[in-house]
Amino acid sequence: MDTAKSALARAAERFDIPGEALGQTRITITGERRLFIEKHRGILEYGRELISVNCGRKILAVYGTKLDLVSMTSEELLITGEITRIEFQ
């Protein structure tokens, strides 16, 4: 199954098909205070200075101060606060 997924990912890249069409996580950052995540797979850690989100193959770590999880559904998250760094782990 991983071979099929990687072949599909390579084909999507070659034909410039957006990753979200393949079910990949989409991250939208607005300025330094708002981060919207679509197709996440859950919150792993939640605090005022760090929020970790399962994005499937990677973990997205959002660092900052006064971080707040404003809204969350089974597929979407909205994080606000003073975002200082975003890192894939």
Backbone as a chain_set.jsonl record, in Angstrom:
{"seq": "MDTAKSALARAAERFDIPGEALGQTRITITGERRLFIEKHRGILEYGRELISVNCGRKILAVYGTKLDLVSMTSEELLITGEITRIEFQ", "coords": {"N": [[0.815, -1.194, 0.0], [1.995, 1.244, 0.735], [3.707, 1.597, -1.421], [1.908, 2.065, -3.49], [0.798, 4.459, -2.562], [3.068, 6.137, -2.58], [3.66, 6.111, -5.308], [1.385, 7.347, -6.275], [1.69, 9.84, -5.045], [4.033, 10.708, -6.322], [3.109, 10.889, -8.964], [1.167, 12.867, -8.633], [2.787, 15.02, -7.943], [4.3, 15.291, -10.286], [2.329, 15.984, -12.158], [1.435, 18.267, -11.066], [-0.665, 18.239, -9.169], [-2.572, 19.274, -6.446], [-1.623, 18.497, -3.051], [-3.676, 18.192, -1.179], [-5.676, 16.996, -2.591], [-4.987, 14.409, -2.469], [-5.502, 13.742, 0.074], [-3.711, 14.8, 1.855], [-2.428, 16.814, 4.563], [-3.355, 20.224, 4.839], [-1.986, 23.382, 5.347], [-2.523, 26.63, 6.404], [-1.219, 29.765, 6.863], [-1.699, 32.843, 8.373], [-0.276, 35.805, 8.582], [1.431, 36.33, 11.678], [-0.166, 35.334, 13.596], [-2.224, 33.477, 13.19], [-3.162, 30.192, 12.365], [-4.295, 27.738, 10.277], [-5.369, 24.455, 9.966], [-6.056, 21.795, 7.862], [-7.419, 18.541, 7.471], [-6.12, 17.182, 9.587], [-4.902, 14.783, 12.024], [-5.351, 14.69, 14.681], [-4.739, 16.141, 17.969], [-1.704, 16.161, 19.674], [-0.265, 17.338, 21.701], [-0.937, 19.996, 23.892], [-0.59, 23.287, 24.776], [0.117, 26.587, 26.103], [2.431, 27.485, 24.928], [3.247, 25.582, 23.119], [1.841, 23.601, 20.623], [1.185, 20.484, 19.397], [0.522, 18.679, 16.471], [-0.842, 15.881, 14.889], [-0.086, 15.052, 11.68], [-0.26, 12.926, 10.029], [2.108, 11.506, 8.3], [3.992, 13.138, 9.433], [4.69, 15.165, 12.351], [3.374, 18.214, 13.315], [4.727, 20.88, 14.923], [3.827, 23.668, 16.686], [5.077, 26.591, 17.815], [5.097, 29.234, 20.222], [3.683, 32.065, 21.942], [0.976, 32.535, 24.182], [-0.698, 30.779, 22.802], [-3.661, 29.438, 21.404], [-6.287, 27.169, 20.956], [-8.681, 27.754, 18.923], [-10.838, 26.739, 17.418], [-12.013, 23.432, 16.613], [-12.54, 20.642, 14.612], [-13.265, 17.313, 13.456], [-11.6, 17.278, 11.276], [-10.468, 19.811, 10.935], [-8.536, 22.548, 12.277], [-8.064, 25.548, 14.152], [-5.615, 27.645, 15.136], [-4.571, 30.242, 17.205], [-2.612, 33.075, 18.301], [0.627, 34.286, 19.351], [2.599, 33.293, 17.08], [5.721, 31.885, 16.784], [7.366, 29.977, 15.667], [7.261, 27.218, 13.409], [7.406, 23.79, 13.006], [8.233, 20.752, 11.387], [8.279, 17.435, 12.519]], "CA": [[0.0, 0.0, 0.0], [2.882, 2.394, 0.736], [4.204, 1.757, -2.776], [0.832, 2.704, -4.26], [0.694, 5.848, -2.108], [4.216, 6.901, -3.047], [3.498, 6.265, -6.755], [0.347, 8.363, -6.44], [2.294, 11.118, -4.662], [4.957, 11.102, -7.405], [2.287, 11.294, -10.112], [0.549, 14.15, -8.278], [3.835, 16.041, -8.04], [4.659, 15.459, -11.694], [1.242, 16.656, -12.871], [1.103, 19.467, -10.295], [-1.951, 18.065, -8.492], [-2.384, 19.661, -5.043], [-1.559, 17.409, -2.081], [-4.94, 17.983, -0.485], [-6.479, 16.086, -3.415], [-4.555, 13.07, -2.065], [-5.783, 13.576, 1.494], [-2.639, 15.327, 2.677], [-2.747, 17.958, 5.402], [-3.155, 21.55, 4.255], [-1.703, 24.347, 6.397], [-2.618, 28.014, 5.949], [-0.737, 30.691, 7.885], [-2.032, 34.23, 8.107], [0.561, 36.635, 9.455], [2.108, 35.622, 12.765], [-1.14, 35.12, 14.66], [-3.324, 32.572, 12.847], [-2.743, 29.014, 11.619], [-5.453, 26.877, 9.995], [-4.912, 23.141, 9.517], [-7.115, 20.933, 7.343], [-7.114, 17.105, 7.362], [-5.223, 16.732, 10.654], [-5.262, 13.484, 12.583], [-5.464, 14.801, 16.132], [-3.826, 16.941, 18.784], [-0.842, 15.318, 20.494], [0.164, 18.123, 22.856], [-1.605, 21.291, 23.882], [-0.166, 24.214, 25.819], [0.137, 27.991, 25.682], [3.661, 27.749, 24.182], [3.472, 24.522, 22.131], [0.733, 22.736, 20.221], [1.665, 19.477, 18.448], [-0.601, 18.145, 15.706], [-0.537, 14.729, 14.042], [-0.427, 15.325, 10.283], [-0.081, 11.691, 9.271], [3.501, 11.074, 8.248], [4.796, 14.084, 10.213], [4.081, 15.9, 13.455], [3.554, 19.654, 13.18], [4.888, 21.54, 16.213], [3.592, 25.102, 16.583], [5.648, 27.238, 18.996], [4.774, 30.639, 20.358], [3.177, 32.47, 23.248], [-0.469, 32.769, 24.21], [-1.344, 29.956, 21.78], [-5.008, 29.024, 21.766], [-7.008, 26.358, 19.981], [-9.935, 28.493, 18.833], [-11.876, 25.81, 16.986], [-11.506, 22.13, 16.185], [-13.475, 19.606, 14.188], [-12.524, 16.075, 13.208], [-10.634, 17.471, 10.183], [-9.937, 21.168, 10.863], [-8.124, 23.226, 13.509], [-7.653, 26.941, 14.052], [-4.744, 28.022, 16.241], [-4.21, 31.659, 17.202], [-1.626, 33.471, 19.301], [1.862, 34.833, 18.787], [3.314, 32.14, 16.528], [7.119, 32.24, 16.551], [8.058, 28.951, 14.875], [6.507, 26.034, 13.023], [8.419, 22.789, 12.697], [7.81, 19.364, 11.159], [9.14, 16.486, 13.229]], "C": [[0.859, 1.259, 0.0], [3.444, 2.661, -0.654], [3.165, 2.453, -3.649], [0.694, 4.168, -3.874], [1.858, 6.677, -2.631], [4.146, 7.102, -4.564], [2.459, 7.34, -7.055], [0.893, 9.749, -6.105], [3.255, 11.616, -5.746], [4.182, 11.585, -8.63], [1.645, 12.648, -9.855], [1.565, 15.281, -8.393], [4.18, 16.326, -9.502], [3.602, 16.252, -12.46], [0.707, 17.875, -12.114], [-0.307, 19.412, -9.703], [-1.733, 18.416, -7.024], [-2.44, 18.464, -4.102], [-2.867, 17.147, -1.383], [-5.879, 17.083, -1.284], [-6.15, 14.631, -3.068], [-4.823, 12.814, -0.584], [-4.689, 14.09, 2.402], [-3.112, 16.55, 3.46], [-2.459, 19.254, 4.654], [-3.019, 22.544, 5.405], [-1.738, 25.745, 5.795], [-2.213, 28.918, 7.105], [-1.094, 32.104, 7.453], [-1.257, 35.089, 9.101], [1.287, 35.784, 10.482], [1.133, 35.2, 13.856], [-2.231, 34.099, 14.371], [-2.812, 31.425, 11.978], [-3.951, 28.08, 11.496], [-4.936, 25.576, 9.405], [-6.125, 22.328, 9.082], [-6.579, 19.507, 7.204], [-6.038, 16.665, 8.362], [-5.712, 15.383, 11.179], [-5.236, 13.501, 14.11], [-4.407, 15.672, 16.779], [-3.018, 15.986, 19.65], [-0.415, 16.024, 21.77], [-0.47, 19.498, 22.757], [-1.15, 22.116, 25.068], [-0.125, 25.623, 25.252], [1.383, 28.343, 24.864], [3.976, 26.699, 23.125], [2.177, 23.758, 21.89], [1.284, 21.796, 19.159], [0.459, 18.798, 17.805], [-0.119, 16.975, 14.847], [-1.022, 15.045, 12.628], [-0.216, 14.085, 9.418], [1.358, 11.231, 9.329], [4.417, 11.939, 9.1], [3.977, 14.654, 11.358], [4.387, 17.37, 13.22], [3.602, 20.245, 14.58], [4.764, 23.045, 15.986], [4.064, 25.721, 17.897], [5.24, 28.699, 19.028], [4.401, 30.975, 21.784], [1.691, 32.759, 23.111], [-1.203, 31.985, 23.118], [-2.704, 29.476, 22.296], [-5.615, 28.234, 20.618], [-8.426, 26.925, 19.924], [-11.081, 27.598, 18.399], [-11.235, 24.526, 16.484], [-12.682, 21.26, 15.78], [-12.644, 18.359, 13.937], [-11.481, 16.235, 12.108], [-9.976, 18.839, 10.159], [-9.595, 21.719, 12.241], [-7.821, 24.681, 13.198], [-6.891, 27.277, 15.317], [-4.445, 29.505, 16.102], [-3.211, 31.916, 18.323], [-0.428, 34.08, 18.606], [2.736, 33.672, 18.334], [4.736, 32.563, 16.186], [7.863, 31.227, 15.675], [7.12, 27.795, 14.6], [7.533, 25.017, 12.529], [7.775, 21.431, 12.44], [8.795, 18.438, 11.839], [8.874, 15.097, 12.707]], "O": [[0.51, 2.242, -0.654], [3.639, 3.816, -1.033], [3.5, 3.326, -4.45], [0.497, 5.026, -4.734], [1.658, 7.805, -3.081], [4.535, 8.161, -5.058], [2.629, 8.143, -7.973], [0.594, 10.721, -6.799], [3.286, 12.808, -6.051], [4.558, 12.576, -9.257], [1.583, 13.487, -10.753], [1.245, 16.366, -8.879], [4.332, 17.483, -9.894], [3.93, 17.086, -13.303], [-0.329, 18.438, -12.469], [-1.045, 20.397, -9.728], [-0.797, 17.906, -6.41], [-3.208, 17.527, -4.324], [-3.157, 16.006, -1.024], [-6.783, 16.473, -0.713], [-6.942, 13.729, -3.342], [-4.416, 11.783, -0.048], [-4.727, 13.843, 3.607], [-4.065, 17.227, 3.073], [-1.465, 19.373, 3.939], [-3.834, 22.551, 6.327], [-1.067, 26.017, 4.8], [-2.789, 28.848, 8.191], [-0.828, 32.511, 6.322], [-1.545, 35.097, 10.298], [1.705, 34.662, 10.195], [1.554, 34.756, 14.925], [-3.088, 33.87, 15.223], [-2.121, 31.647, 10.984], [-4.547, 27.686, 12.498], [-4.155, 25.588, 8.453], [-7.094, 22.186, 9.828], [-5.415, 19.306, 6.857], [-5.156, 15.875, 8.026], [-6.793, 14.913, 10.823], [-5.115, 12.456, 14.75], [-3.335, 15.908, 16.221], [-3.582, 15.099, 20.29], [-0.225, 15.384, 22.804], [-0.534, 20.092, 21.681], [-1.301, 21.707, 26.22], [-0.314, 25.821, 24.052], [1.407, 29.369, 24.184], [4.88, 26.899, 22.314], [1.507, 23.327, 22.828], [1.794, 22.248, 18.135], [-0.488, 18.398, 18.482], [0.898, 17.079, 14.161], [-2.21, 15.275, 12.403], [-0.015, 14.194, 8.208], [1.778, 10.625, 10.315], [5.515, 11.509, 9.452], [2.747, 14.631, 11.342], [5.533, 17.733, 12.955], [2.641, 20.132, 15.34], [5.506, 23.624, 15.192], [3.526, 25.418, 18.961], [5.058, 29.326, 17.984], [4.758, 30.259, 22.72], [1.217, 33.175, 22.054], [-2.2, 32.457, 22.572], [-2.862, 29.155, 23.474], [-5.466, 28.598, 19.452], [-9.265, 26.613, 20.769], [-12.178, 27.684, 18.95], [-10.101, 24.512, 16.006], [-13.679, 21.151, 16.494], [-11.438, 18.359, 14.183], [-10.566, 15.417, 12.008], [-9.004, 19.026, 9.427], [-10.254, 21.412, 13.234], [-7.372, 25.005, 12.099], [-7.427, 27.21, 16.423], [-4.106, 29.976, 15.017], [-3.0, 31.065, 19.188], [-0.469, 34.356, 17.407], [3.519, 33.133, 19.115], [4.942, 33.485, 15.398], [8.855, 31.562, 15.027], [6.292, 27.434, 15.435], [8.415, 25.344, 11.735], [6.884, 21.008, 13.176], [10.007, 18.633, 11.746], [9.491, 14.136, 13.165]]}, "num_chains": 1, "name": "protein.A"}
